[in-house]
């Protein structure tokens, strides 16, 4: 799966800025049963079980390069900026 040009606000608002940076994840798809995230191979120790419990959904990881992940985190989850509902 390639890195998308744009991730919708609905998808980015499925997690908080703190969660995105703490777990080094960026959501790319959300359904009633599943959350799909980009993360990097260096971050493969993040527990799917922990995220499953946190969000109450199945979790799927798609691995991308660390610099691509950092670009997405900086673009969609700028520190100091809060999502509005």
Steps between C-alpha positions, in 0.01 A plus 500: 500500500644835398489816707187698408512860383224590746340345807151625581423700814255231608780244501761723664256589777462132592806538728648787699824682432648346814402147392646552152839609635509263798433191289656638176189416301292678237152367425419433136168315517223476755200269508263383772725200569851602389758776519787491250818691575825593336800440723867428437683168527710656776175538693394137463511448876181705542245262641199437280334359812548829685358697208215252461407553865542878474280542192270199534569394141723264309831659400687457172849642440641608164874557523661800331842663520573695818547830314164455324333436836662809652377707204143376554518556877624856446238570233193365682596510868696819560595527863333790677197484270178337620238336279159662506183299475 
